[in-house]
Amino acid sequence: MKNIKYLSLLLLASFLTVGCGEDSEAEFAGQNRPTPAVEAVQAQFGSLPLEERLSGTVRAGNQVEIFPRITAPIQEVYVESGDRVQQGDPLVQLRDTEYRERLRQAEASLRIAVAQRRQAQAALNEIESELRRQRILAERNLVTELEMEQLEAEVESAEASLELAEAQVEQAQSTVDEQEEALDQAVIRAPITGTVGGRTAEVGMQATPNNRLFVIGDLSRSRININITERMLQYIESGQTVRIYSENFPDTTLSGEISRISPFLGEGSFSTQAEIDVDNEGRLLLPGMFVTVDVLYGESEQATLIPLSAIYRHPQTGETGVYVAPAFGIESEILEEIENSGSIGQLSNPTGVEFKTVEVIARGREAAGVAGIQSGDWVVTVGQNLLVRDQGDEARIRATSWDKILNMQRMQPQDLLQEILNNGMAQQSSSN
């Protein structure tokens, strides 16, 4: 992709040269080659934002998957994908005939257990009454000790029978509660308020606990998950600002911050997951979408800043540097207009350019901090391949804004090529 983008820049430089038109060829007739046309921006002084570019996946706020808890055929589906539901609204009705019959049997077993408990209680009451009468007789020595022992044993047995009967009632009641809950599960309800999606439920299909029927989430809020490596945990933390991009909304950048980071690294992957909660009132983010996330975690030391496209490896010397135009100047009013509008200026008269080696102190995603040139120097950003005479050459310079060159660096190669072709055809049409 880098090679394609580099080729695109070369093509753009070629069109800039062609843009000089027939007048340029006539003006420089007699020379071995026409003076090349290049684009340049003015180096600035400042610090680079330190950022980590990561890929993220989007989930809806409080996104949940809906699975049935019982197995039964679907009798009716009440919602479609895209419907808004409130917590507790019915989504699906499962066939409940079997579960109603099971509940009826459980209720019958409960009634039997309750009756058996009453019998056990009555038997215990009868034996306890008999024991009280025998104790009165025993005080008069009318009952033997053996007979008293036998009655006491019968009381203990009746008490045990009552405890068993009570346990059977509790068991039967538990079965009834279980069957009532299973019957309630025949109507699948929304666990949260949100929007329905991912519907797979159809009338007649067999619903099982392994079959997902719906996904529900709050589309007004989104959660973006990103993976952070063990190394990144040394400088990325909760609360840091993030910028969110997507090719689905190329003209919009969303902002947010890291909401939380899991402290557990995955076994074997040595990475963990961070979550970013963002408002999604405009519905730009859709669940399942892939987005690009830039995590801003600080700033570099201050240095002279230039766009990355200005850095050039000289083909003859192999040195890394930039082409600067020491004598090129532009009035402050015109420069301010270019910077504010993002437009480009007119081609200058031929002016000297020279290659200067630089040391890259800090490299960002779009710009670099370098040593070897000064803030305010005009550096060539497009067309360096046309400047290959030793360490110096002449060129016609077109001043452009930082915004324009940075936007060009962000463009996809195919879009950049298309823009170059459109510019070339427009220039050819105007010359004709």
N, C-alpha and C positions, 0 to 999 in steps of 0.2 A: 504493500500500500504506500509506503514511503517513496518507493521508486516511481509509482504512478503519480503521486503528488509532485515529486521533483520534475517529472516529465511535463506535468501540467504547468509548472512555473516556467519551464523552458519555452513551452508553447506560447505562454502569455508574453514572455519577453520577445519572442519572434513577432507576435502580432503588434507589440509596441513599436518594434522596428519598422514593420510594414506600415504602421500608422503615420509614419513621417511623410508618406506619400511621394508623389512624383517630384514635388518641389524639393524634398530633401535630397532625392537622387540627383536632381539638377544642381542643387546647391553644393553638394560634395563631389560632383563629377571630377574626375582626374585623380581621386584618391583610390587606393587599392580596394577599400571597402567603405561603405557608408558609416558615419558615426553612429554607434548603437544607442538605442533609447532604453533607459532603465527607470525603475521606480525607486524612490528613496524616502526614508522617514528620518526624523531627527531623534538622535539618542537622548534618553532622559536619565535623570538621576533619582534613585529611590530604592525601595526594597521589594523583593518578589514575595508574593504570598506562597507559603509552603502548602502544598496540597497533595492529596493521594486520590488518584482516580480509581474508582471501583465500580463494579456492576451490581445492580440491585434488582430485586423482584418485588412487585407491588402486591399487597393484599389489602382488601377492604378493612375498614375499622371493625373490630370484633367479628372477624370473618369466621364462620363455623360451618361445618358440613353436617347435613342431616341424614342420619341412618335410622331405620326402624329398629325397635328393641325386641320385636316379636316377629315371627314368621307367619305370613298370611298373604293371600291374594289382595291386590288393590281393587277396591270397589269404586272409588271416586277420587279425583284429583281436583282440588279447589283453586289452585294458583298456577300461573304461567311464569316463565322466566321474564324478569323485568317488573313484576308486580311488587308493590310496596306492601308490607305486612307489619302488623303490630304484634308485640309479644303476646302469645297465647292464641293467636288466630289459627284455625284449623288449616292444615295443608293437604292432608291425605286421609281418607277413610279406608281402613282395612276391613276385610270380612271378619266379623266378630262372632259368628254363630258358635264355633267351637269354644270360644272363651266364655260366652254366656252360659253354655252348658256346663263347663267346668266350674263356673262360679255357683251355679245352682246346686251341683253335687257337693261342693265344699260347704255351702250353707246348710244343706241337709245333714252333712256329717257333724257340723257344729251343733245343730239342734239335738242330735243323738247324744253327743258328748255332754251337753248341758243337762239333758234328762238323766244320764248316767251319774252325773255329779249330784243331782238332787236325790237319787236313790242311795248313793253312798252316804250323803249327809243324813238322810232319814235313818239308815241302818245304824250310823254312829250315834245318833240321838237316842235311838231305842236302847242300844246296849249301855250307853251312859246312864240312862234312867234306871235300868235294871241294876247297874253297879251301885247306884246311890241307895236303892232299896236293900240290897244285900248287905251293904255296910251298916245300915240301921239294925238289921237282924244279927249281924256279926257282933255288934256291941252287946247284944243279949245272949251271945253264945248259941244262936240258933242256926248259924251257918259255919261250915267247916272252913278251915284255912285253904284247903285244896280248891273248894268251890270258888273262893274269892280270887285265887290265882288264875283260875280258868276264865273268870269274867274280865279280869284285868287284861289278859292276853287277847280276848275277843275285842276289847276296846282298842288296843294297839293295832290289831288287824283292820278294824273298821276305819281307824284314822289313816292308815296306809292306803286303804282303798279310796278314801276321799281325796288324799293327795294325788293319787294316780288319776282319778277322775278330773281333778282340777287341771292337771298337766295336759290331759287329753283335750280339755276345753281350750286351753291356751294354744295347743297345736292346731286344733281345728280352726280357731280364730285367725291364726297366722296364715293358714291356707286360704281362708276367705279373703284376707287382706291382699295376699299375693295374687289371687285370681281377679280381684277388683282392680288392682293395679295393671295387670295384664290386659284387662278389658279396656281400661282407660287408654292404654298404649295403642289400641286399635285406631284411635284418632291421633294422628301425628300433628303436633302443634308447633308453631314458631317459638323457639326459645328466646329470641331477641327481636327487637324492632329493626327492620332493615329492608333490603331489596333482595328478591329471590333471583337466583341464577343457576345455571348448570343443571336444569331439570332433566332427570332421567326417568321419573315416575310416569307410568302409563297404566291405564285401567286394564286389569286382567293379568298384569305381570305379578310374579311371586316376589314379594318383598321379604328380604332376609336381613339380619344384622350386618351382613357383609356388603350389602348393596347401598351405595350412596344415592339418595333421592334428589337432594337439592344442596345448594350452597347459599347461605344468607349472610349478608354483611351490610355495614353502613357505608354507602358510597360517598357520603359527605366528608368522611375521614379516611385516610389511607395510612398504611404502615408499610414501609420499605425495609426489606431485610438485606443486609450486606454482610459478606464474610470478611473477617479481619484476621490476619495472620498473627502468629506469636510476636514477630518483629514489630508489626504495626501497633501492638498494644503498648509499646514503649512510648509512643507519642500521640496516639489517638485515644480520646476519652469522652465520656458522656458530657453533653453540653456544647460540644464544638459545632460550629456552623457548617452546613453542607449546602451545596448547589446541586440541583437535580435537572438533568437534561434528557430529552428523548427526541428521536427523529420524527416522532408522531406529532410533536409540537415544537418545531425547530426555532420559532421566533419567541419562545417563552422559556424562561428559566425560573424554576421554583426554588424557594429557600426554606430551610428548616434547620434543625439541629439534631444531633444524636441523642435519642431519648434514653437508651439503656444499652448496656453491653453485657452479654453473658460471661461470667467469670470462668466457665468450664470450656477447655479446649477439647475438640473432638479427637478421639483416639485415632492415630494414624495421619490425620489431616493437619494437626497442629494449628488449627484455626477455630475461631468462635464466631458467633453471630451478633451483630449489632442491629438495633431497630431504630427507625426514624419515623416518628408520628408527624404527619402533615395534614393541614386542612385541604379538602378537595371539593370545595363548593362549586368550582367550575367544571368538575367531572373530567379533568384532563387525564388523571391517572385511572387506569382500569385494572382491576384485579388480574394478575397473571402477566402484566406488562413488564418487559425488561427496560430498565432505565440506567443512565450513567450518573454516578454520584461522585462529586468532588468534595472531599473532606478537607476543610481548611484548618490547619493545625498550627499556624504560626507565620512568621515572616523571616526572610533571610536578612543578612547584613546588607547595608546600603552600598550600592555600586552603580555604575553606568549600565542602563538597561537598553537592550535592543531586542527586536523580534527574532524568534528562532530562525526565520527564513533569511535573516541577514548573515548568519554564520555560514561560511563557505570554505571548503577545502580546496586550496589552490592546486590545479592539476599538474603544474610544473614543479612546484617545490614540495607539495604534500603538506604544507603548513595550514593550520586552521586560523582563519581571520575574517576580516570584513573589508569591503571596499568602501572608502570614505571619499567625499568630495570636499577638500579643504577650502576651495574658493567659492563653493556654492552657497548662496545666501538668498533669503526670501524675506520680503517685508513682513513685519509682525502682523499687520492687519490681514494680509492674504493668508498667512499661516494660521491665524486664529479662525478665519472663515473655513479653511480646509479642515481643521480639527473639529469644528462645531458641526459642519455639514457632513463630514465623512466622505467628501468628494475628493477628486484628484485635481492637481494643477496642470498648467500647460507645460509643454516641453521647453526646456531652457536652451540657450545657445550652448555649443560645445564647451565643456568645462573639464578640467583635469580631475581624474580619480586615481587613487592609489590604494594598494593592498596593504593592510596593516594586520600583523598577527595579534591575536588577543588570547587572554587566558579566561576561561569560563569559570567564574567564581561560584555561581549558583544557577541552576537550570530549572525553570518552571515549565508548565505545560505549554505556554504560548510565548514566553520571553525568557531571556537569560541575562544575568548580571555578569559583566566582563570587566577585565582590566586591560589597558592598552590603548583605549581611546577615551575621549572626554565627552561629558554630557554636552549636548548641543551640536555635536558632529552629525553631518548628514551621512547616513549609511545606506548602501544599496540593498534592497530587499528582493528585487526581481530583476534578472538579467545579468547576474554575475558571470554566467557562462560565456557572455559576449566580450568580457573584459579579461583577456588572457595574455596581454603583452607584458611579459616580465612582471614588474611590480607596479606598473602604471599604465594609464590609457586615458582617452578622452571619451566622454559620453554626453548625450543630451539627457538631462535629468527631469523627471516628472515628480514633483513633490506630492506625496500622498499622506493620508492620516493613519494614525495607529489603528483606529477602529477598522479601517478598510483592510489593512494587511492582516490584522488578527482575525477578522471575519473570513478572509480568504484561507488562512491557515486552518480554520475550523471546518471548512467545507469538505464534504465527501469528494473523493477524486472524480467521480462521474459528474457531479454537479459543477465542479470546478472546470472540467473539460468542456461542459456544455456552455458555461458562461464565456469561456475563452472563445469558443467557436462563434457564439452569438456576437461577441465584441468584434471579432475579425470580420464577419459578414457585414456588420453595421459599418465598419470602417471602409470596407471595399465599396459598399453601396454609396456612401457619402463621397468617396473619391471619384466615382463614376458620374 
